[in-house]
Amino acid sequence: MASITGSGALRLYSISRSGQNIARLGEKEVVVHAASGDRAVGIIQTIRLEEPFASQVRFLRFSRSPADNVDEGKDNWNLLNAVSCRRGLCASDTRASVWQLNSPDWYAEIENIDPDLTNLDFGSSDNEVIIFHNWNTKVTIFNLDTGRSQIIRSPKFSTVNGYGYRPRTGQFAILLKPETVDLLTIHEFQTYELISKVVLPTVDAHGLKWSPDGKWIAVWEGGSAGTKLLVYTADGQLFRTHTGPQGSDNTFDLGVRNIEWSPSIGDDPTASLLAVGKFDGTVDILNGKTLSCSTTLSHVFHIGNQSPRIWRERYSGKGRLGYFEYAEASSSSAFMSTSDPSGLPRGISIMLFSCDGSLLATLDQSRPNVVWIWSLRPIPRLESALTHEHSVKQFTWHPREPKLLIMTNNTVAPIVHHWSLNEDPVIAHILTTPTEAGRYEAAWVSDDPSVFWFSTPTNSFLGYIAMIDDRAQFCLLYTVDEGESDRYKTGNVTYL
């Protein structure tokens, strides 16, 4: 993740997938901090940058860590990551530099990159860097150990929806658009030799995603063609085509906006699901074994004997400062929508499964201030809905607990919303200056059930939410400040 300050200078930060490291770009250095649960370790590394590179850095990334591959099996990809040291990279338009954590020296430099790259990241391991070039002319994969590179021409997208590495074994799948047809190509682990090339029966394919067990590749068609989802085997054989629930009226079918696989639970394929979010505001749930549609979720409230608990954000003037809180509300209040200044297309914009796949959180852009939480077992039903005063920009499940953090574009106060199964949701204020665009992000620390990062363009705060005097309060453990590369602050935040 990255942020830009409003002062005209570029400021980037990156949080590792486990949440145990955060790096921030300073004037002429990258400062890496570490945290593990409730223990704030502090600064563990400072990487000096020389001009003109220091003022040209646009990308900041962490590699995967062995902890990121929990429960994915013992195989060549995970074994390679497990023995590799964790690394980070920063890059400008023409140069990328890779460092190794806890080492004073740069590990590798990639120079003379074609100008105006559009995206880059680590590849199948932290021994690879994958770079997408301007106008999607090509993608280059650099091997840091051998110094060799592989080139694949005409990638259709430079985002993560356009390519992916197979879980467990690391084969590479990518969407290409060399001329007038969409292609899906699958490549060998590390060598990138071509395994399979598939001419897709699509007008405009919009993305692909591997299933977490590595058995399937799902490719979805753009909305103009109606609902069309193609599921291929790992070697490129077409297994299933989903065009909507059986017997549904496709007259006004607006097509697929995005998809999301549930986590892989053991070796039982029936425990996994595939959610297909559509532009009409519905979500088709496909069985992970047969890949047939088992149910469709509709973002409309139905009042009955077992109605879900509906919560609405409100501002309380109690106390000297006042604060935001959730209050239980009638279902009709959730229909009070707020305007969406982002101009995003309508439909299901965000879908995320909880760590065990039993819960699904969704956001429908027709009401961008409402987060819907669905229980999928044993029978799908709406568990709860959370209605906010501002549009929702992000939500994230804890990687090991059924807990959800929600961020909105609130420009009045920096706050974080917290929902947990079997507990009432709460809202906590963060003691920092509000941003004009309400640009905040949250990230869990995976080895603790309650600790998380709250980040603004200029600061990051590590802490947790506790109930103090019947109010949810953010307890600060650690602060990462843009201008404080040589010191750090800790303490508890309390409110009046």
Number of C-alpha atoms within 10 A of each C-alpha: 13 18 18 16 14 13 7 7 10 18 23 24 26 21 26 22 19 19 23 21 20 22 23 27 26 23 16 15 15 23 22 24 23 19 23 16 20 18 12 18 13 18 19 14 18 20 18 15 18 9 9 10 18 19 17 15 21 19 22 26 23 23 25 23 21 17 14 17 17 10 12 18 15 14 12 13 22 25 15 16 21 18 10 16 16 20 21 23 24 24 24 21 21 16 18 23 19 25 19 20 19 13 13 12 12 14 16 16 15 15 13 10 15 13 12 13 21 16 20 23 22 21 21 26 22 24 22 21 22 18 23 24 21 16 14 18 14 18 22 17 23 21 19 17 10 9 11 10 14 14 13 15 13 19 23 25 21 22 13 13 17 20 23 22 21 24 21 19 19 21 23 24 28 24 26 24 18 13 8 8 14 21 22 24 20 25 19 15 16 19 13 16 13 12 15 15 17 16 11 17 13 18 14 18 26 20 23 25 25 24 23 18 20 19 15 22 24 22 26 25 24 21 20 13 16 19 24 21 23 21 23 20 15 19 18 18 14 16 14 15 17 18 18 23 17 10 6 9 9 13 7 8 18 18 25 30 25 26 26 20 23 22 20 22 17 12 9 11 15 13 18 24 27 23 24 28 28 25 23 20 23 18 27 22 24 21 18 21 13 13 18 19 20 14 16 17 17 14 19 12 15 12 11 7 6 10 14 19 15 21 25 20 21 15 12 12 10 9 9 8 9 12 20 19 19 21 17 13 15 13 19 10 12 21 14 12 18 16 13 16 7 8 8 11 11 17 24 25 21 20 23 21 24 22 19 16 20 19 22 22 22 22 26 26 24 22 22 25 27 27 25 19 24 20 17 18 11 7 8 17 16 24 19 18 21 23 28 24 18 20 24 23 20 16 23 19 22 22 20 14 16 19 20 20 21 20 24 23 22 22 16 12 17 23 25 23 23 20 19 15 13 7 9 13 22 22 23 22 21 21 16 13 13 17 19 11 11 19 20 24 24 21 23 30 25 21 18 17 16 17 25 25 24 22 24 23 21 19 18 23 24 27 27 22 21 15 12 12 7 7 15 22 21 25 24 22 22 24 23 26 18 18 13 13 20 8 11 14 13 16 11 11 14 13 16 8
